[in-house]
Amino acid sequence: MSSKQMDFTQKERETLVISLNARETKILQSMEDYLHQIANEKKASRVEKMLRGIFNDWHALQETRSLKERLHRTLDSDSHIKAVPK
């Protein structure tokens, strides 16, 4: 993994955090939808396809969370982001 410096203005950081939070929410909703569909599916081929979707979403979720962590590490100790999730 490369350790390039991520330099952003405060406004850019806020926008990125909001975007990453929205992306995470969308991915989690997609995974939940797949799980509900799997519970009602009888064809193995469709279940396999949905499991691949969950697998792909899982990787996207990990990438999103990694980006959020990396973004938070770039913050100076004096700066605060209003959009940081609890």
N, C-alpha and C positions, 0 to 999 in steps of 0.2 A: 504494500500500500504506500503510495506516495504521501509525503508530508508537506505539500505545498501550502503556503500561507493563504488564508482566506481573509481578504481585506474588504470590508463592507462598511457603508455608512450606517448610522443607527436606523434610518428609515428602511434601508435595504435589508437589514437584519430582521426588522419587524415584519416586513413583507415576506421574507423567506420563512420565518417561523410560522406565520399564518398559513402560507402555502403548504408547508410540510405537514402541519397539523391537519389541514383539509385532505391532503393526500393520504395520510395515515387513516383518517376516518373513512375515506372512500374504500381503501384496501380492506379494512376490517369489515365493512358492510358487505363487500364482495365475498369475503371468506364466509361470513355468516349466511349469505344467500346460497352459496355452494353447499354448505352443510345442510340447510333445510331441503334443498333439492335432492341431495344424496339420500336423505332419510325417506323420501317418497319415491325414489327411483327403483325400478325393478330390472332394468337392463344393465348388465355388467359393463358394456362398452361406454355407456353414458356416465356411469359412476366413475370409471377410469378417467374419462375426459374431465369430469368435475374435480377429481383428485389432483390431476395435473394443474388445473386452475388454482386450486388451493396452494399447491406447491409453488407455483409461480408468484402468487400473491404473497406467500410467506417470504420469499426472497425479496420482493419489492418492499415489504414491510421492514425487513431487516436493514435494507439499504436506506430507507427513509429515516429510520431511527438512528442509524449511524451518521447520516448527514446532520440530523438535529443535534446529536451529541457533539459532533465536530464544530458545528456553528456555535453552540453554547461555549465551547472551549475557547473560541476566538474573542469572546467578550472580555473587555478589560474589567478589572475588579470594581471600578467606579461606575461603569455603565450598567444600565438596567433596561430590560426589554419588557414592555408592557404586555406583549402578547405571549409570554412564556406560560405554558400550561402548568397547572398545579400538580 
